[in-house]
Amino acid sequence: MKMQVNPNKNGKVQHAVPCCLFRGGTSKGLYFLAEDLPQNADERDQVLLRLMGSPDPRQIDGLGGAHPLTSKVAIVSKSERDDADVDYLFVQVVVDKAQVSTAQNCGNILAGVGPFAIEKGLVPSSVSHTDVRIHMLNTGANATARVETPGGMVNYQGNAQIDGVPGSAAPIFLDFLNIAGSSCKKMFPTGNAQDVILDVPVTCIDNGMPVVLINAQSFGLTGAELPSELEANEALKANVEAIRLEAGKLMNLGDVSNKTVPKMSLISPALQGGLINTRTFIPHRVHDAIGVLGSVSVATACVLSGTVANELIQKSFDDSAMAIEVEHPTGQFTVEMEVSGSHDISQFYVKRAALLRTARLLMRGEAMLSCE
């Protein structure tokens, strides 16, 4: 761990921790080289809590943005694996609790890992674009990020637009590899396309992110409700959480009362021309969009016959490449997929899942860690 020491006027010191602030997809977080943080996980977590300003709903004494989507961390190092250039550990820093989680991946923060790795010299850049092979330590899955690098420099300006982010930026293409069952050991961890939990039909799936899909109508909802409306509905939140706790056991995740997975996605008919509409609990706040890997899991559930998603959209899929448009409160995700065996859960296989994201470097410098 490398830290510089800066005395304040009272003679005490603050430690300077090198980092960058990136917007990755529709999230924002601090990006660190692993060597700049403590190697001991407990010490590292305490440092991250203090740097983010948790626990505090406003995170007023730290760099967090007072929301789960802006209280995230990427820890990156050069990989020793033959199939990866860098290792990436995602850390979710809870806003109002002294708690962090490494139980999940984050595909939005992943979008900034390629640019960060190039900026820090972990990966040599090419003359037009650079493919960064990323090993996601949280689950052991891999992804490849294609980053524009004209003249050997990361390009952040471009015409790519993603819903939930104003303006445009350079495209970053993410191609996900071996993500099925990343946290739950199986894509459909219960062995079923559909289960019933507390009298509610659900689909439990993990194709990169553990997600429980529920038809919004099961709770008397249309699916068009705003995130703020859902968060204000205490009875709904209690019901969703009760199902989540039971689903965690069935999904091989154990007691999830203090975990950020599985995510809970309420699905409904598309509103804006997509294939399906979503409202996602992450797990206790409602996402203003939907997570990258969460959208991959939802899209995957749409394809397999017998899931609550497939029953909702009432569409059959042949074994082929396809684009699944997943709507969310601020727009939609297009997930490119190639599958086989979509009519039989025992033969169902996802050959490829990919999508477009953008990222932007917002700040690089040092975060100041106050002394206790």
C-alpha positions as CSV (number, residue, x, y, z in Angstrom):
1,M,0.0,0.0,0.0
2,K,1.5,3.3,-1.0
3,M,0.3,6.4,0.8
4,Q,1.8,9.9,1.1
5,V,1.4,11.8,4.4
6,N,0.2,15.4,4.6
7,P,0.2,17.1,8.1
8,N,-2.7,19.4,8.8
9,K,-2.4,22.6,10.9
10,N,-3.1,20.7,14.1
11,G,-0.1,18.4,13.6
12,K,-2.2,15.4,12.7
13,V,-1.8,13.7,9.4
14,Q,-4.0,12.8,6.4
15,H,-3.0,10.0,4.1
16,A,-3.1,10.7,0.4
17,V,-4.4,7.7,-1.6
18,P,-3.9,7.9,-5.5
19,C,-7.2,7.2,-7.4
20,C,-9.3,8.2,-10.3
21,L,-13.0,9.1,-10.4
22,F,-14.8,7.6,-13.4
23,R,-18.4,7.5,-14.6
24,G,-18.8,4.0,-15.7
25,G,-22.1,3.4,-17.6
26,T,-24.8,4.8,-15.4
27,S,-22.8,4.5,-12.2
28,K,-19.9,6.4,-10.7
29,G,-17.0,5.4,-8.5
30,L,-13.4,5.6,-7.3
31,Y,-10.9,3.5,-9.2
32,F,-7.7,2.3,-7.4
33,L,-4.6,0.3,-8.2
34,A,-4.6,-2.6,-5.8
35,E,-1.1,-1.7,-4.7
36,D,-2.4,1.6,-3.4
37,L,-4.8,0.0,-0.9
38,P,-4.1,-2.3,2.1
39,Q,-3.8,-5.9,1.1
40,N,-5.7,-7.1,4.2
41,A,-9.4,-7.1,3.2
42,D,-10.7,-5.8,6.6
43,E,-8.2,-2.9,6.6
44,R,-9.0,-2.1,2.9
45,D,-12.7,-2.1,3.7
46,Q,-12.2,0.4,6.6
47,V,-10.2,2.7,4.3
48,L,-12.9,2.6,1.6
49,L,-15.7,3.3,4.1
50,R,-13.8,6.4,5.4
51,L,-12.9,7.6,1.9
52,M,-16.5,7.3,0.8
53,G,-17.9,8.9,4.0
54,S,-20.0,5.9,5.1
55,P,-22.0,5.3,7.2
56,D,-23.9,8.6,6.6
57,P,-26.9,9.1,4.4
58,R,-25.3,12.1,2.8
59,Q,-21.7,10.8,2.8
60,I,-20.9,14.4,3.6
61,D,-17.4,13.7,4.9
62,G,-16.3,11.6,1.9
63,L,-16.4,11.2,-1.8
64,G,-19.5,9.0,-2.1
65,G,-22.6,10.4,-3.9
66,A,-25.2,9.4,-1.2
67,H,-26.7,6.7,-3.5
68,P,-25.8,3.1,-4.1
69,L,-25.1,3.9,-7.8
70,T,-22.5,6.5,-6.8
71,S,-20.9,4.7,-3.9
72,K,-18.9,2.2,-5.8
73,V,-15.2,1.2,-6.1
74,A,-13.0,-0.6,-8.6
75,I,-9.7,-2.1,-7.6
76,V,-7.5,-3.1,-10.5
77,S,-4.2,-4.8,-10.9
78,K,-2.2,-6.5,-13.6
79,S,-3.3,-10.1,-14.0
80,E,-1.1,-13.2,-13.8
81,R,-3.7,-15.2,-15.8
82,D,-3.0,-16.2,-19.4
83,D,-6.6,-15.3,-20.4
84,A,-6.7,-11.8,-18.8
85,D,-4.7,-8.5,-18.9
86,V,-6.0,-7.2,-15.6
87,D,-7.9,-8.3,-12.5
88,Y,-10.9,-6.3,-11.3
89,L,-12.5,-6.4,-7.9
90,F,-15.8,-4.5,-7.5
91,V,-16.7,-3.2,-4.1
92,Q,-20.1,-1.8,-3.2
93,V,-19.8,0.6,-0.3
94,V,-23.1,0.9,1.5
95,V,-24.1,4.5,2.0
96,D,-25.8,4.5,5.5
97,K,-24.1,1.5,7.1
98,A,-20.5,0.6,7.9
99,Q,-20.7,-2.2,5.4
100,V,-19.1,-3.1,2.0
101,S,-19.9,-6.0,-0.3
102,T,-17.8,-7.9,-2.9
103,A,-20.6,-10.5,-3.5
104,Q,-21.4,-9.3,-7.0
105,N,-19.9,-7.9,-10.2
106,C,-20.8,-4.5,-11.5
107,G,-21.0,-4.2,-15.3
108,N,-21.3,-0.4,-15.3
109,I,-18.2,0.2,-13.2
110,L,-16.6,-2.5,-15.4
111,A,-17.0,-0.1,-18.4
112,G,-14.3,2.2,-16.8
113,V,-11.8,-0.6,-16.0
114,G,-10.4,-0.7,-19.6
115,P,-9.7,3.0,-19.8
116,F,-8.3,3.1,-16.3
117,A,-6.0,0.2,-17.0
118,I,-4.7,1.9,-20.1
119,E,-4.3,5.3,-18.3
120,K,-2.3,3.6,-15.6
121,G,0.0,1.7,-18.0
122,L,-1.3,-1.8,-17.0
123,V,-2.2,-2.5,-20.7
124,P,-0.3,-1.1,-23.7
125,S,-2.5,0.8,-26.1
126,S,-2.9,0.2,-29.8
127,V,-3.2,2.8,-32.5
128,S,-6.9,2.8,-33.1
129,H,-8.6,0.6,-30.4
130,T,-7.4,-1.6,-27.5
131,D,-9.0,-4.8,-26.3
132,V,-8.6,-5.1,-22.5
133,R,-9.2,-8.6,-21.2
134,I,-10.6,-8.3,-17.7
135,H,-10.9,-11.0,-15.1
136,M,-13.7,-10.2,-12.6
137,L,-12.5,-11.4,-9.2
138,N,-15.9,-11.2,-7.6
139,T,-17.2,-14.2,-9.5
140,G,-14.3,-15.5,-11.6
141,A,-15.9,-14.6,-14.9
142,N,-14.1,-12.7,-17.8
143,A,-15.0,-9.9,-20.1
144,T,-13.3,-8.0,-22.9
145,A,-13.7,-4.3,-23.2
146,R,-12.9,-2.6,-26.5
147,V,-11.7,0.9,-25.9
148,E,-11.0,3.6,-28.6
149,T,-7.3,4.6,-28.4
150,P,-6.5,6.8,-31.4
151,G,-2.8,7.7,-31.4
152,G,-2.4,5.5,-28.4
153,M,-4.5,7.7,-26.0
154,V,-7.8,6.8,-24.5
155,N,-10.6,8.7,-26.3
156,Y,-13.6,9.8,-24.2
157,Q,-15.4,11.9,-26.8
158,G,-17.8,10.4,-29.2
159,N,-21.3,10.0,-30.5
160,A,-22.4,6.9,-28.5
161,Q,-25.4,7.6,-26.2
162,I,-26.7,5.4,-23.4
163,D,-30.0,6.0,-21.6
164,G,-29.5,7.4,-18.1
165,V,-26.5,9.5,-19.0
166,P,-26.7,13.0,-20.6
167,G,-24.8,13.7,-23.8
168,S,-22.6,11.3,-25.7
169,A,-19.2,9.7,-25.4
170,A,-16.9,7.2,-27.0
171,P,-18.3,3.7,-27.2
172,I,-17.0,0.9,-25.1
173,F,-18.1,-2.6,-26.2
174,L,-18.3,-5.2,-23.5
175,D,-18.2,-8.8,-24.4
176,F,-19.0,-11.2,-21.5
177,L,-17.5,-14.6,-21.3
178,N,-18.3,-17.6,-19.0
179,I,-20.7,-15.6,-16.8
180,A,-23.5,-18.2,-16.4
181,G,-23.9,-19.1,-12.8
182,S,-21.3,-16.5,-11.8
183,S,-22.5,-16.3,-8.2
184,C,-25.0,-19.2,-7.9
185,K,-23.0,-21.9,-9.7
186,K,-25.8,-22.5,-12.2
187,M,-27.6,-20.1,-14.5
188,F,-30.9,-21.4,-13.1
189,P,-29.9,-22.3,-9.6
190,T,-33.2,-23.9,-8.5
191,G,-33.1,-26.1,-11.6
192,N,-36.5,-24.6,-12.7
193,A,-37.5,-22.0,-15.2
194,Q,-40.1,-20.9,-12.7
195,D,-40.7,-21.3,-8.9
196,V,-43.3,-20.1,-6.4
197,I,-42.0,-18.2,-3.4
198,L,-44.5,-17.0,-0.7
199,D,-47.3,-17.7,-3.2
200,V,-45.7,-15.5,-5.9
201,P,-44.4,-17.0,-9.2
202,V,-40.8,-16.1,-9.8
203,T,-37.8,-16.9,-12.0
204,C,-34.4,-17.2,-10.3
205,I,-31.5,-16.6,-12.7
206,D,-27.8,-15.8,-12.7
207,N,-26.3,-15.0,-16.0
208,G,-23.7,-12.6,-14.6
209,M,-25.9,-11.2,-11.8
210,P,-28.3,-13.1,-9.5
211,V,-31.8,-11.8,-10.2
212,V,-35.3,-12.7,-9.2
213,L,-37.9,-11.8,-11.8
214,I,-41.5,-11.1,-10.7
215,N,-44.4,-10.0,-12.8
216,A,-45.3,-6.5,-11.5
217,Q,-49.0,-7.6,-11.6
218,S,-48.3,-10.0,-8.8
219,F,-48.2,-7.0,-6.6
220,G,-51.0,-5.1,-8.3
221,L,-48.6,-2.8,-10.1
222,T,-48.5,-1.7,-13.8
223,G,-44.7,-1.6,-14.0
224,A,-44.8,2.0,-15.1
225,E,-44.4,3.3,-11.5
226,L,-41.5,5.7,-10.9
227,P,-38.7,4.5,-8.6
228,S,-39.7,7.1,-6.0
229,E,-43.2,5.7,-5.9
230,L,-41.9,2.1,-5.4
231,E,-39.5,3.2,-2.7
232,A,-42.4,5.0,-0.9
233,N,-44.5,1.8,-0.9
234,E,-43.5,0.2,2.4
235,A,-45.8,-2.8,2.0
236,L,-44.3,-3.5,-1.4
237,K,-40.8,-3.3,-0.1
238,A,-41.5,-5.7,2.7
239,N,-43.0,-8.2,0.4
240,V,-40.1,-7.9,-2.1
241,E,-37.6,-8.3,0.7
242,A,-39.4,-11.4,2.2
243,I,-39.2,-13.1,-1.3
244,R,-35.6,-12.0,-1.7
245,L,-34.6,-13.6,1.6
246,E,-36.2,-16.9,0.6
247,A,-34.9,-16.8,-2.9
248,G,-31.3,-16.3,-1.6
249,K,-31.5,-19.7,0.1
250,L,-32.8,-21.4,-3.1
251,M,-30.2,-19.7,-5.2
252,N,-27.2,-21.1,-3.2
253,L,-26.5,-17.7,-1.8
254,G,-27.4,-18.5,1.8
255,D,-28.5,-15.8,4.2
256,V,-28.7,-12.6,2.0
257,S,-30.1,-10.3,4.7
258,N,-26.7,-8.4,4.6
259,K,-25.9,-9.0,1.0
260,T,-26.6,-6.9,-2.1
261,V,-27.7,-9.9,-4.2
262,P,-30.0,-11.2,-5.5
263,K,-31.5,-8.1,-7.2
264,M,-35.2,-8.1,-7.5
265,S,-36.6,-7.1,-10.9
266,L,-40.3,-6.4,-11.4
267,I,-41.2,-7.0,-15.0
268,S,-44.1,-5.8,-17.1
269,P,-45.0,-5.3,-20.8
270,A,-42.8,-2.9,-22.7
271,L,-43.8,0.7,-22.7
272,Q,-41.5,2.2,-25.4
273,G,-41.2,-0.4,-28.1
274,G,-38.7,-2.7,-26.3
275,L,-39.2,-6.4,-25.5
276,I,-39.8,-6.1,-21.7
277,N,-40.0,-3.4,-19.0
278,T,-38.2,-3.5,-15.7
279,R,-38.1,-1.9,-12.2
280,T,-35.2,-3.2,-10.2
281,F,-34.6,-3.2,-6.5
282,I,-30.8,-3.2,-5.9
283,P,-31.9,-4.6,-3.4
284,H,-33.4,-1.9,-1.1
285,R,-33.3,1.2,-3.4
286,V,-34.9,1.2,-6.8
287,H,-32.4,1.6,-9.7
288,D,-33.0,4.6,-11.9
289,A,-32.0,2.4,-14.8
290,I,-30.8,-1.3,-14.5
291,G,-27.4,-2.8,-13.9
292,V,-25.5,-4.1,-16.9
293,L,-25.3,-7.6,-15.8
294,G,-28.7,-7.4,-14.3
295,S,-30.0,-6.6,-17.8
296,V,-28.1,-9.6,-19.2
297,S,-29.9,-11.9,-16.7
298,V,-33.3,-10.4,-17.5
299,A,-32.7,-10.7,-21.3
300,T,-31.6,-14.3,-20.8
301,A,-34.8,-15.1,-18.9
302,C,-36.8,-13.7,-21.7
303,V,-35.5,-16.3,-24.1
304,L,-36.1,-19.5,-22.2
305,S,-39.5,-21.0,-22.5
306,G,-41.4,-21.3,-19.2
307,T,-39.9,-18.3,-17.3
308,V,-42.1,-15.6,-15.9
309,A,-40.5,-13.3,-18.4
310,N,-41.1,-15.5,-21.4
311,E,-44.7,-16.1,-20.3
312,L,-45.2,-12.3,-20.1
313,I,-43.8,-11.5,-23.5
314,Q,-45.3,-14.6,-25.1
315,K,-42.6,-15.0,-27.7
316,S,-40.7,-18.0,-28.9
317,F,-37.0,-17.8,-29.9
318,D,-35.1,-19.9,-32.4
319,D,-31.4,-20.8,-31.8
320,S,-29.8,-17.7,-33.2
321,A,-28.2,-14.4,-32.5
322,M,-30.7,-11.7,-31.3
323,A,-31.0,-8.3,-29.8
324,I,-33.1,-8.1,-26.6
325,E,-34.2,-4.6,-25.6
326,V,-34.8,-4.3,-21.9
327,E,-36.6,-1.1,-20.8
328,H,-35.9,0.6,-17.5
329,P,-37.1,3.9,-15.9
330,T,-34.8,6.1,-17.9
331,G,-34.6,4.3,-21.2
332,Q,-33.5,0.8,-22.4
333,F,-30.6,-1.6,-22.7
334,T,-29.9,-3.6,-25.9
335,V,-28.3,-6.9,-25.1
336,E,-26.9,-8.8,-28.0
337,M,-27.2,-12.6,-27.4
338,E,-26.6,-15.9,-29.1
339,V,-28.3,-18.9,-27.6
340,S,-29.2,-22.5,-28.2
341,G,-31.8,-24.9,-26.7
342,S,-34.2,-22.1,-25.8
343,H,-37.2,-24.5,-25.4
344,D,-35.6,-26.8,-22.8
345,I,-33.9,-25.7,-19.6
346,S,-31.7,-28.8,-19.6
347,Q,-30.3,-27.8,-23.0
348,F,-30.3,-24.0,-22.7
349,Y,-27.0,-22.4,-23.4
350,V,-25.9,-18.8,-23.9
351,K,-23.0,-18.6,-26.4
352,R,-22.5,-14.9,-26.3
353,A,-23.8,-11.8,-24.4
354,A,-22.5,-8.3,-25.2
355,L,-23.6,-4.7,-25.0
356,L,-22.5,-1.1,-25.4
357,R,-21.5,1.2,-22.6
358,T,-19.6,4.5,-22.3
359,A,-17.3,5.8,-19.6
360,R,-15.6,9.1,-18.8
361,L,-12.6,10.0,-16.6
362,L,-13.9,12.7,-14.2
363,M,-10.9,13.2,-11.9
364,R,-7.5,11.9,-11.2
365,G,-5.5,12.7,-8.1
366,E,-5.4,11.7,-4.5
367,A,-8.2,11.0,-2.0
368,M,-7.4,12.2,1.5
369,L,-7.8,9.7,4.3
370,S,-8.3,11.3,7.6
371,C,-6.7,9.9,10.7
372,E,-8.8,8.3,13.4
